[in-house]
Amino acid sequence: MIRYLLALSLILAAFISVHSQEVNNPGQGAGTIQPQATPYLDSRPWTRWWWFAAEIDKASVADNLCWLKDNGFGGVEIAWVYPLNRMKKDTIHYTPRQPWLSPEWTAMVVYAKHCADSLGMGCDFTFGSLWPFGDTRVPFNEATMNLVDKTWRQEIAASWEYPLKGYVIDHLNRKAFYNYAERTGNALKPALKGSSSSLFCDSWEVEARYLTTPGFTDEFLRRYGYSLAAYTDSLYSRSEPYTGVRYDYMKLLSEYVIEEFYKPFTQKCHELGASSRVQCAGAPCDIISSYASVDVPESEALLYEPAYANLVASAASLSGKKVVSCETFTCLYGWPRDHHSEEQTADLKLVADAVLANGVNQVFWHGKPYNPAGQDTVKFYASVHLGKSGSLAPELPAFNSYLQTVSSYMKKGVNFSELAVYLPLEDSWVAGELPREKQLIWSWGAYELRNAYFPKELKAYRPMWINREFLQKAEYKNACLQVGDLSFKALYMDVKYLDAQALQRITELAQQGLAICITQSPSEPGFVKSNEKYALLLKKLMSFPNVKTSWDKMQDIKPFISGTQTFDYWCRTDRGELYLFFANPKSKDLKFPLEYGQSLNDSTETHSIEINFRGKRFPVELKFQPYQSLLLKIDQQGRVSEINIRYVPKTPVFRPRVRNGKEKWEI
């Protein structure tokens, strides 16, 4: 009864809030609002909140939000998906719902936003229904296109409009995006008034093979001097000349993806008074440059390994972004429903600590299905279950408090690293398809860089990735390479291929005095090569005394933290102070999927480390008790202290994985 009365009071409060805005701000457009400079200052975890296509009602919205608030959540991201009968492939019975982007739909979205506001919670919105942007109003000539089949267009079939089918927009054509964004943005505008929101774009689920757009092949011919059409018979072959053609194709494709989609998306968010929060994971582009083009770059775990967040955090620091979010706990135990609603908090803590130790500082749960008031019967197949009847419910407030505490410290100041590692982007573009044994149903291309790991010999240096764009933007001064929030003492390269422009810039930096380790003699990628010019430039690079061919020759670059081989860590500097998060060793090298009860642990591990920070050495003993990670602070006076982040989850039950029969891989 109390919860029902509270829900009614929230409905009234939200109505008054909406009505007062309409009266006091007649005709005010969301475009007059400036996006918040640094979103997610409140470090409470958020959750994705799936609205299945149905008749959404105010009492249920309030009930769901009250439960989330009570359990330590700081906000929601509303994500619109198909009606529940779609899971039964039912295309005959229509589920009643507020029509997509209709005034009735907008009214419920506005109510949810103001209800969240009244609870002191944030509210973001996915900029569409399902995953890639698209709907039934996308015309044929503005849909995703293919180089080899001009009649093909990618369909979107499992959206809020199900059973109707539409098209996925052409992500290489900003006109197609703007036409889509005009109607979607107009429907969301009323909800973007008031408190700041972000608009979300999920990971790339656009068909990437042979992707094209009108004018692409003409631009390819102009750019490279030969026709792409002559090589589309086997563009993904591992043999020459296809590897060179593929590199040229991927380089141009990357430019289109970033300039025609990710940058326009962020621009549109700003026009609407919002910030952009984006998972660029899976996109066929320079992944650092794409993540750097959005306001809040977001990683994903566990369909992506936690180490992938290094790449996202690097892009954030290179471009001066303070927040790195992560879609967390996706398909924790397997695809898609293993141990659903039986999840163990200790297992989730393994994943959370792993992403926090790889650069994440804002957790987004995956996640919360919308349920009718007082019920918890609706589940989402690819997530852990957030609901009143789920196994996680009793521990949520304490666990979320832990996530909030660690995230808040990992937002202080800026990331700290003194070593840049060149991202092997050229290698991935030349490689094309992954070997069969490494492919997944949702991942086939090396371009995704899912397996881009830092060399083990650099573990003690806590390096960050860098790419060609940010080498161009960097300045060498005070004996360091300075770019964004970072100041590097050295550059490390271990690549088979290196773009000629990158080689030119690296040679310039070497000439200025930057310490560089280059472990291989790279080749020039692409179909048309400069050969002799490239060879002379490479010879010049290798002639500088500050350029070495192995890391053990880089004796002037001292390890940041020695003794860290068996666990991961992350560090931030803030006004002369250093904050270090050390993840429990059980969180290292997590792979998909987790075993049920993998976190089970009854032993304490002790590790001796030495921290080298600003010319001083700090010997420290780390004592990892079962399930515990550690947070240290070194203040301006050089005093080392431990910050209490102790949280003890319920002791997990270990259950070895047993799979019988054929696995079902259906979305």
PABARO-83509 format. One record per residue (C-alpha): x, y, z. Coordinates in pm, whole numbers, padded with zeros to 5 digits, always signed. Example, Ala and Ser with C-alpha at 12.3 -4.5 7.8 and 13.67 -1.06 7.14 Angstrom:
2
+01230-00450+00780+01367-00106+00714
//
This chain:
667
+00000+00000+00000+00285+00238+00087+00455+00168-00244+00125+00229-00428+00077+00566-00254+00436+00659-00332+00383+00574-00698+00072+00794-00705+00262+01082-00547+00533+01047-00810+00274+01053-01087+00137+01377-00945+00484+01526-00901+00582+01438-01255+00258+01582-01392+00317+01910-01207+00678+01921-01330+00578+01867-01693+00287+02113-01669+00500+02386-01508+00762+02355-01782+00498+02388-02051+00352+02698-01883+00679+02870-01789+00873+02784-02106+00627+02799-02394+00784+02692-02721+01132+02641-02570+01325+02390-02781+01565+02137-02637+01830+02272-02873+01865+02581-02650+02003+02363-02368+02377+02300-02357+02486+01944-02283+02639+01884-01942+03020+01917-01964+03087+01603-01759+02790+01364-01736+02755+01105-01458+02914+01310-01182+02705+01095-00947+02886+00761-00956+02596+00538-00858+02553+00257-01112+02290+00299-01379+02100+00029-01562+01964-00028-01907+01584-00040-01875+01417-00237-02151+01071-00126-02251+00915-00410-02445+00659-00288-02696+00340-00272-02492+00107-00021-02331+00340+00151-02085+00156+00292-01782+00256+00554-01526+00205+00343-01213+00441+00077-01347+00702+00334-01450+00696+00477-01097+00704+00130-00938+01008+00024-01144+01196+00346-01072+01120+00337-00699+01258-00015-00677+01575+00086-00859+01622+00392-00640+01578+00181-00326+01847-00059-00450+02118+00196-00510+02079+00283-00877+02151+00637-00991+01976+00632-01325+01826+00440-01614+01873+00423-01987+01541+00349-02155+01593+00104-02441+01296+00027-02665+01267-00327-02799+01017-00568-02954+00692-00697-02795+00723-01011-02589+00529-01224-02838+00819-01177-03078+01019-01429-02874+00758-01687-02980+00788-01575-03344+00424-01469-03326+00358-01235-03619-00021-01269-03614-00127-01129-03277-00058-00757-03241+00052-00640-02897-00123-00310-02813+00130-00030-02752+00186+00342-02783+00278+00374-03154+00647+00435-03219+00738+00807-03189+00372+00903-03154+00251+01180-02919+00124+00907-02685+00469+00744-02688+00638+01078-02621+00403+01148-02329+00511+00829-02152+00879+00904-02218+00836+01254-02073+00661+01109-01770+00943+00859-01710+01203+01137-01733+01026+01359-01481+00949+01067-01253+01323+00990-01249+01396+01358-01184+01162+01357-00886+01354+01061-00740+01694+01222-00791+01780+00976-01067+01913+01029-01417+01739+00916-01735+01905+00848-02070+01748+00725-02393+01860+00489-02665+01826+00681-02993+01605+00423-03153+01451+00081-03110+01648-00242-03099+02022-00192-03179+02125-00042-03514+01935+00276-03596+01644+00224-03831+01267+00196-03858+00983+00147-04105+01020+00501-04237+01374+00459-04372+01350+00465-04753+01523+00202-04964+01781+00451-05095+01883+00553-04738+01931+00200-04603+02252+00000-04547+02406-00093-04883+02636-00362-05021+02915-00340-05279+02838-00669-05452+02457-00687-05430+02292-00359-05520+01944-00499-05443+02030-00585-05081+01935-00371-04782+01972-00461-04414+01636-00502-04243+01538-00424-03886+01270-00670-03788+01261-00700-03408+01198-00342-03303+00912-00166-03122+00724-00178-03455+00730-00560-03476+00591-00745-03670+00647-00467-03923+00990-00462-04083+01198-00159-04167+01549-00080-04285+01870-00004-04099+01992+00341-04202+02296+00386-04421+02559+00461-04155+02796+00605-04417+02556+00879-04521+02491+01169-04285+02184+01269-04485+02027+00931-04406+02118+00976-04041+01983+01331-04024+01651+01229-04180+01620+00950-03924+01738+01176-03642+01489+01448-03726+01184+01236-03643+01349+01048-03355+01489+01366-03205+01159+01551-03235+00981+01273-03046+01243+01285-02768+01274+01665-02745+01013+01717-02471+01188+01459-02250+01525+01630-02294+01413+01947-02121+01520+01987-01760+01796+01770-01620+02075+01655-01848+02044+01328-02039+02260+01132-02277+02143+00971-02598+02283+00623-02645+02412+00432-02947+02478+00062-02892+02762-00144-03035+02787-00176-03412+02537-00430-03545+02538-00313-03904+02653-00571-04160+03015-00470-04221+03112-00695-04513+03120-00504-04844+02968-00196-04683+02922+00097-04919+02719+00413-04987+02642+00626-05295+02961+00792-05415+03192+00565-05215+03349+00387-05513+03397+00718-05696+03576+00861-05394+03785+00544-05370+03897+00587-05732+03976+00955-05675+04165+00882-05353+04371+00580-05458+04380+00597-05837+04233+00255-05914+03888+00095-05922+03761-00099-05622+03514-00288-05843+03794-00497-05992+03863-00657-05652+03523-00712-05495+03520-01074-05613+03740-01163-05314+03790-00852-05106+03849-01050-04784+04106-01289-04927+04435-01322-04738+04638-01314-05062+04783-01027-05261+04670-00797-05410+04355-00823-05200+04529-00749-04868+04650-00417-05007+04313-00331-05159+04138-00425-04836+04361-00188-04638+04273+00100-04870+03904+00006-04850+03909-00010-04469+04094+00320-04442+03832+00500-04651+03547+00312-04483+03677+00423-04144+03667+00785-04251+03307+00750-04370+03194+00578-04047+03341+00849-03825+03265+01157-04036+02923+01050-04162+02787+00879-03851+02965+00913-03516+03045+01283-03543+02699+01375-03678+02541+01167-03399+02728+01364-03133+02644+01690-03309+02275+01598-03314+02286+01508-02944+02424+01854-02868+02156+02019-03081+01900+01838-02868+02066+01953-02544+02201+01606-02467+02535+01427-02454+02632+01131-02668+02715+00799-02501+02834+00542-02752+02967+00190-02787+03182+00205-03100+03282-00157-03041+03253-00363-03358+03256-00066-03595+03472-00102-03910+03681+00206-03838+03975+00346-03645+03832+00251-03308+04029+00507-03104+03926+00794-03332+03562+00686-03325+03551+00661-02945+03727+00998-02922+03452+01160-03132+03176+01103-02872+03111+01256-02530+03104+00938-02321+03280+00634-02471+03133+00307-02347+03290-00038-02327+03112-00372-02288+03166-00689-02083+03151-00986-02097+03080-01041-02468+03393-00827-02496+03672-00917-02257+03732-00661-01977+04075-00580-02128+03894-00422-02425+03813-00131-02195+04182-00032-02214+04117+00079-02569+03808+00277-02474+03980+00442-02177+04279+00531-02394+04054+00707-02645+03890+00896-02360+04219+01019-02215+04365+01109-02553+04062+01328-02623+04020+01468-02271+03702+01278-02178+03660+01212-01805+03400+00934-01800+03431+00582-01941+03114+00380-01899+03061+00008-01949+02766-00213-02033+02840-00470-01768+02738-00831-01696+02605-00904-02048+02550-01280-02101+02753-01345-01788+02744-01725-01792+02688-01785-02160+02463-01713-02453+02187-01641-02395+02010-01766-02080+02246-01969-01862+02160-01942-01489+01918-01660-01558+01779-01512-01231+02023-01735-01037+02325-01505-01076+02575-01474-00792+02693-01132-00680+03047-01255-00616+03071-01353-00984+02944-01010-01089+03205-00849-00865+03476-01036-01058+03360-00872-01380+03305-00529-01225+03650-00524-01068+03802-00638-01397+03652-00349-01596+03732-00096-01322+04095-00213-01337+04095-00157-01714+03981+00203-01717+03602+00205-01658+03460+00447-01403+03083+00428-01461+02893+00098-01450+02577+00039-01651+02399-00280-01554+02263-00506-01826+01994-00484-01689+01631-00416-01591+01321-00526-01786+01015-00306-01753+00755-00494-01548+00395-00413-01465+00357-00264-01115+00398-00524-00844+00523-00794-01083+00857-00943-01179+00770-01188-01453+00926-01018-01755+01289-01121-01817+01548-01020-02078+01739-01308-02234+02091-01161-02263+02144-01013-01919+02160-01079-01550+01818-01025-01401+01744-00710-01205+01411-00765-01037+01239-00828-00708+01243-01206-00749+01600-01238-00882+01876-01395-00675+02070-01067-00676+01796-00861-00508+01904-00898-00141+02262-00787-00212+02198-00505-00459+02212-00203-00222+02548-00307-00072+02699-00412-00405+02588-00093-00578+02732+00111-00293+03066-00062-00350+03052+00014-00725+02966+00375-00652+03258+00417-00413+03523+00274-00644+03384+00455-00949+03390+00788-00768+03762+00752-00691+03833+00643-01047+03677+00971-01169+03915+01189-00971+04162+01384-01180+04292+01210-01492+04429+00872-01592+04800+00826-01537+05038+00657-01779+05389+00732-01904+05401+00481-02190+05211+00490-02520+05165+00175-02728+05083+00209-03097+04754+00034-03173+04804-00235-03443+04516-00101-03651+04696-00146-03982+04767-00510-03895+04398-00574-03828+04285-00411-04154+04535-00611-04358+04441-00935-04177+04072-00921-04281+03877-01214-04141+03973-01381-03816+04077-01749-03828+03767-01969-03811+03847-02090-03460+03844-01731-03331+03520-01625-03498+03193-01590-03309+02845-01562-03449+02862-01191-03374+03229-01134-03463+03424-01233-03775+03668-00950-03853+04013-00873-03715+03922-00502-03751+03726-00522-03424+04053-00553-03229+03887-00772-02968+04221-00939-02905+04444-00632-02888+04644-00692-02572+04938-00500-02430+05265-00695-02445+05332-00877-02118+05670-00707-02084+05487-00376-02038+05264-00488-01751+05457-00285-01493+05423+00036-01697+05042+00063-01715+05051+00173-02083+04780+00334-02293+04701+00288-02662+04763+00560-02919+04687+00586-03291+04795+00793-03590+04543+01073-03529+04668+01145-03179+05033+01111-03273+04961+01394-03518+04790+01598-03246+05056+01535-02982+05334+01776-02895+05682+01680-02784+05787+01911-02504+05955+01880-02166+06094+01545-02285+05742+01400-02310+05479+01333-02573+05183+01536-02454+04831+01480-02584+04490+01513-02417+04521+01425-02048+04838+01222-02099+05211+01282-02094+05420+00991-02227+05792+00936-02179+05812+00674-02455+05635+00511-02749+05629+00132-02798+05555-00030-03135+05514-00396-03223+05341-00396-03563+05384-00574-03897+05239-00282-04094+05261+00093-04045+05086+00359-04249+05323+00593-04434+05171+00899-04265+05221+00740-03924+05581+00654-04011+05643+01013-04115+05505+01148-03786+05690+00895-03572+06014+00983-03750+05951+01351-03673+05897+01271-03306+06209+01057-03294+06406+01344-03444+06271+01570-03169+06398+01326-02906+06108+01096-02812+06224+00756-02680+06084+00487-02910+06096+00108-02904+06013-00058-03238+06035-00438-03217+05963-00519-03584+06057-00361-03913+05712-00270-04045+05595-00284-04406+05382-00029-04586+05016-00135-04620+04793-00056-04916+04776-00142-05286+04992+00141-05423+05316+00162-05226+05591+00422-05219+05855+00147-05165+06187+00334-05188+06057+00647-05015+05908+00436-04735+06230+00236-04697+06440+00552-04672+06208+00700-04411+06216+00379-04206+06597+00374-04227+06606+00733-04103+06380+00645-03809+06601+00354-03706+06915+00570-03722+06828+00784-03419+07004+00682-03096+06677+00719-02899+06511+00450-03114+06566+00095-02985+06471-00245-03124+06383-00422-02796+06229-00315-02469+06517-00435-02254+06728-00165-02419+06492+00108-02290+06671+00129-01957+06590+00495-01896+06216+00416-01875+06153+00291-01523+05859+00061-01434+05565+00241-01278+05464-00051-01053+05673-00367-01034+05532-00697-00908+05194-00672-01084+05213-00975-01313+04922-01164-01155+04662-00888-01120+04529-00581-01301+04525-00224-01177+04429+00130-01273+04553+00467-01155+04443+00830-01151+04625+01149-01051+04443+01440-00893+04619+01758-00780+04942+01580-00697+04775+01277-00538+04772+00925-00682+04480+00682-00656+04538+00316-00740+04275+00045-00775+04407-00313-00762+04162-00581-00872+04163-00913-00690+04383-01163-00881+04074-01375-00954+03955-01093-01184+04252-01114-01418+04216-01245-01776+03842-01317-01759+03702-01486-02067+03347-01532-02192+03159-01710-02046+03214-01716-01671+03173-02042-01486+02888-02037-01236+03064-01972-00906+03400-01895-01069+03461-01636-00795+03468-01901-00519+03776-01822-00313+03893-01901+00039+04257-01795+00022+04439-01469+00095+04711-01357-00147+04994-01123-00051+05202-00941-00312+05496-00706-00264+05507-00421-00513+05709-00105-00564+05546+00211-00694+05766+00463-00877+05588+00796-00880+05743+01133-00957+06095+01032-00867+06009+00851-00544+05981+00480-00467+05706+00341-00249+05736-00024-00138+05389-00158-00057+05250-00495+00048+04911-00578-00104+04700-00823+00094+04409-00954-00114+04158-01123+00114+03896-01350-00049+03670-01151-00287+03845-00823-00199+04011-00567-00422+04219-00277-00290+04228+00101-00328+04539+00299-00228+04613+00669-00210+04952+00843-00217+04910+01202-00103+05122+01506-00185+05346+01439+00115+05419+01085-00005+05205+00910+00256+05050+00582+00144+04709+00493+00283+04443+00234+00209+04090+00349+00138+03827+00114+00276+03628-00042-00008+03556-00369+00169+03244-00544+00045+03187-00913+00113+02938-01081-00122+02749-01392-00030+02973-01698-00064+02913-01835-00413+02832-02190-00514+03056-02341-00779+02885-02543-01047+03100-02683-01333+02969-02611-01679+02788-02899-01846+02647-02858-02195+02447-03133-02362+02311-03127-02711+02321-02847-02962+02360-02493-02837+02097-02244-02943+02245-01922-03083+01937-01726-03165+01865-01363-03086
//
